[in-house]
Amino acid sequence: MTDHKTLIASLPADTLARLGQRSDRAGLLHLAGHVGLIAGLALWVAQGWWLWPLALLPLGIAICFLFTLEHECTHKTPFRTPWLNEWVGHAAGLLILQPFEWFRYFHLAHHRHTNDPDRDPELLSGAKPETRGEFIRHVSGLPYWWAMARQTWRNALGRDPGDHVPARARPRLRREARVMLALHALAASSLAVTPLLFWIWLLPALLGQPFLRLYLLAEHGRCPRVANMLENTRTTYTNRIVRFLAWNMPYHTEHHTLPAIPFHQLPRLNALMRDRLRMTSAGYTRFTRAYLDDLRNRNG
């Protein structure tokens, strides 16, 4: 059986070089589309235009899926210019209450130890529900908001952020968390003057988070706990809207196999390795049904 290392070795060096080319143009165009979608929906809500409550859910989904942009920025791949990756990553993290500096180390540890039950921080943090009750709590998004608020506060106080964060990075985490808390406090204080941020940010984010939780479950949920990236990670074939919002991260096996490949090249990488993928799903609805069926069979 082919593993991801054998697959990588089989790809020509010039092909890998072409796939690995990052682009400010591709990143900025995609960013403009994502931010433009958020801004347009927020304007619809803020102006109270016809049927404006219907815009709350898609606005929240678009905001919450900034997670996938922040995730890409931890790999420094959306943009060729380094400072763009840093600033955009921090901005995305601010809007979804996920400290960028902390998440960088959390996520890189996840890549080093993907689906290892003893070392993958995603598994250790309980990100894969094992009962129907855990599934409902997880998908609600409430555990996520609590965990991120708690982590930001701990970082601000200089508490231990986890073994995956090196000592040299901890002052940066502390500074970042304090800036985040100050900005969030400023945003909260504005609610005393106008409820605008509640309607265009806070409420939509609460509504949109369950959709991100369901999306993320498909990346590794119910995949074998082995070292082979072709088995421990799932690629989900979905529509253009989801691929756009998720910055092509539904091509997740491809991303884990070669994490330095930028988002806009992942469809081309998929074409090269599609026949060797072990874990795939034909859509998120189908995956969720299978996940729930598995929970039902396991727990009765």
N, C-alpha and C positions, 0 to 999 in steps of 0.2 A: 504494500500500500504506500502510495506517495505521501510524503509529509511536506510541510511548507518549506523546509530547508532544501529538499530535493527540487521542489518546484522553482524556488528562487534561483538555484544553481543552473536550472535548465533554460532560463531566460537569457537571451543575448545581452551583453554588456551595453551595446548601443541602444537597445530597446529600453533597458532600465534607466539609462541616462536621459532619454527623451521623456519617459514617463515621470521622472523625478524633477523636471523643470517647473519651478514655481512661477507664478505670474501675478503681478500686481493688477493687471488689467482684468483677468478672469476673477480675481478675488474682489476687486472693487465693484465690478458689474454685478456680481452676485450679492454683495453687501448692499448695494444700492437698491436692488430688487427686494431684499428682505426688509431693510429699514423702510423703504417706500411703502411696502405692504402694511407694516406696523403703523406708520405715520398716517396713511390713508384711512385705515380703520379707526385709529384714535381720533382723527378729525371728524369722522362720521358720528362717533359717540359724543365727542365734546360739543358738536354743533346740534345734537339732538335731531338729526335728519330722520326722514321717514324710516320706520322700523329699526331705529338705532339699537334697541336691545339685541337684535339678531347679530349685530357686529361684535358683541362682547366675547362670544366663544371663539370665533376665528382670530380675533385680536389676541386673546389669551394664548391660543395655540402658537401663533407667530412669535409672541414674546417668549414663551417657554422653550421653543425650539431654538432660541439663541444659545441654549446649552450646546447644541451641535457645533455652532460656530466657536464658542469658547473652547470646546473640546479640540477642535482643529487647531486653534491658536496655541494650545499646549504643545502641539507638534511642530509649530512654526511653519505650517504649510499653506494656509490660505493666501498669503501674500509673499512676494519675494523680498520686500523691504522688512527687515527685522522689527523696527519700531512699530510698524503697522500691526504685526501680530501681537505685540505686547499691549498696545493701547486698546485695540479692538477686543482682545481677550479680557482685559480688565473691565471695559465698559459692559460687555455682555455679562460677565460675572456679577457686576453691580446690580443689573436689572433683574437677575434671577437669584440673588442672594447666595451666590456661590463664589467664595474667594478664589480668584484666579491663581495666585501664587500657591496656595494650599492645594488646589485641585490639580495643578500641574504635577506635583509629586505623587499625589494619590493616584492619578491616572497612569503615570509612567510605571508605578508599581503594579497596577492592574495589567499593563502590557507585559511586564517581565514575568508575571505569575498568573497569566490568564487561566481562570477556572481551577486554580489550585486551591482546594478547600482550606489549606493551612496558611496560605500566603497572599491570596488575591484579596485586596482590601474591599472589593465590591461584594464578595461572598461573606467576608468577615463582618461587614456592616449590615448584613441582613437584606441585601437588595434582591434576593430571589425567594419570594414567599413559597412556603411549603404546605400551607393549608388554605382553605377557602376564606377563613377569617383573616389570615395574614394577607391574602391576595387583595381583599377589599380595603384593608387599611393601607397597604402599599399603593394601590392604584389611586386612592383618594388624594395622594400627594402630601397629606398632613405630616407623615413621618419625615418626608424630605424637608419641608419648611422648618420643622422643629430641629432637625439635625443640622441644617445649615446655619440657623440662628445660633444654636449652641456652639457650633464650630467657630463661627466668626467671633463670638464673645470670648471663647477660650483663647483663640489666636491673639485677640486684642490684649488679654491679660498676660500673655506670654506663657500660657500653659503648654504642656507637651502636645504637639500636633500629630504625633504618631511616628513610629519608627521609620516610615518611608520618607520622612522629611529630614534632610541632613542639617546638622547644627548650624552651618554657615548660612542657611536660608531662613532660619527662624526669625531673625530681626526683620527681614522683609515681610514675612507673614504678619508680624505684629504691627508694622507700620500700615500695611494694606488694610488689615482688619479695622484699625482705628479710623482710617480715612473712610472706609465703608460705613462704619457706625455713625460717623459724623454726618455723612451725606444722607443716610437713611433717616437720621434724626431731623435733619433739615426738611426732608421730604414729608415726614410725619407732621412737623409743625405747620406745614402749609395747609393741612387739613382743617386747621382752626379758622382758616380764611376762606378756603374754597375746597369742595369735595372732588375737584377735577382729577387728582391723581388716583383717588379711589376708583373712579369710573374708567379711567383709561389705562391703569396699571395694576393696582392691587386686586380688584375683583376679577378682571380678565385673567391675571396670572393664576389665581386660585382655580378658576374654571378650566384653564388650559392644561394645568399640570397633570391631571389624570391621563391625558392623551400622550404626553411625553413618557410617563411611567409605563404605559402599555407598549409604546414604541421601544423603549430601552430593554424591556423584558425579552424581546425577540433576539437581541444581539447575542446573548449567551444562555438564555434560559433553556433548560432541558438539553443542553449540549453535553457530550461526554467530558468528564474531568480528566483530560489528558493534555499532554504538551503540544500536540499537533494542532496548529492553528486551522487546518482544513477541517478539523473535527470539533474543536472546542468553541468555534465561533460560527454564527449563522449569517448568511446573506439572504435578505428578503427582497423578493421581486415585487415592486409596487409601482404606483403611478408617478407621473412627473411632478405632481404637486407635493407629494411626500418627499420625493428625492430632492426637490428644490428646498423645502423647509429644513430638511435634515442635512443639507450640504453634501449630498450623495453618500451619507453614512449608512444607508441600507446595504450598500456594498461593503458589509462589515468584515467578512472574511478577507476580502482583498485588502482592506485597511490594516487588519491585524497582521497579515502576511508581510506587507511592505508599508509600515506606518509613515514612511517619509514621502510617499507618493501623495501629491496634493489632490484635493477633492475633485477638481475638474478632470483629472486623469483616471479616476477610478472606473468609469464605464469602459475605458479602453483596457484597463487591467482585467476587468471582469471578462472581456471577450477572450483574453489570453488564457485564463485559468478556469473558465466556467465549467468545463467538462471534468475538472478534478475537485470541485467543491463537494464536500460530504454532507454539510448541513445547510439546507435552503428551505425557504417557505414561499408559497405563492400568495403573499399578502399578509397583512397584519391581522385582519379578521380571522383568517384561517389559523394563523399561529395562536391567537388568543383562545379560540375554541379548542384547539388541541391541548393547550396548557391547562385550561379548565377541566377538560376531560381527564387529563392525567391526574390532576388534583383529586377529582372525584373518584377515580379508580384507586388511588393510593389511600385515601382517607375514608372512603365509603360514603 
